[in-house]
Amino acid sequence: MEEFELVSEIREVEVIARGGRVRSRRRLNKIYGRGIWRKMKGIAVAEFPSGRRMVVEVHWYEAHGIGRREFKVKLRGEEV
């Protein structure tokens, strides 16, 4: 898994899937607790261990009362 840290707010947030359409729902319920899970995506600036900063599309799961979990960089954009 790629290491990174988000160094900006996430913008252009969209719901990709919610409820029963989230494929990892059973696993998420087992690890983090029962919730109405949503798979989300948005744009942010991420810093990588090399010190490089890039605009990226980031995906994650979130549920009310549980919060955001399992951030993944899915698409890299321009370097900042």
N, C-alpha and C positions, 0 to 999 in steps of 0.2 A: 504494500500500500504506500502510496506517495505521501510524504510528509509536506505540510504547508500550514501557513497561518493566515487567516483573513485579516487584512489591515485596513479594510474600509467597510462601510455599511453595504448590505446586500440590496441591490436595486432591481427593478423590473422583475419582481417576484411573481411566479406563476405556479399554480397547482398542476401537477402532471397527472396524479391519480389520487383517489380518496377512498376510504372505507374498504369494501371488498375488492376493489380493483388494485389495491397495493399488494403485489405478489409476495412481499416479505412479511406480511401482516402477522402470521403465526410466530415467526422468529422474533419479531419486534415485541410482541406481547409477552413472549417467554423471557426475553432479556430485560426489557425496560418496564414491563407492566402493561395491563390492558388499557387500550385507548382507541380512539378513532383516528387512525394514522392517515397522514397525507404525505405523498411524495411531492417535493417542491423543487423548483429551480430558480436561479437568479444570477445576476452578474455582480462580481466583486473584484477587488484587487487582492491577490494572494502573494505572500512572500514565501519563497522556497529556501531550504537550508543553504543553498549556494549564495543567498543574498539577492537573488533575482526576483524582481516584482513584475507580475503580469496581470493583465485583465483576463479573468477566467469566467467560464460558466460553471457554477457550482450546484450540485444536487444534494439533497438531504431529506431525512424523514422528520416529521414533527407531529406531536399530538398534544392536545390541550392538557395542561397539568403535568406533562412530562417534559416538554420542550423539544429543542432541535437536537437530532442525533445523526451520527454517521455521515459527515460531510465528505463529498468526493468531487474532485475536479474532473469535469467531463470534456471540456473544450478550452483550449488556450487561445488567447487573443494576442494583442500587441504588448510589447514590453513597456513598462512604465518607468 
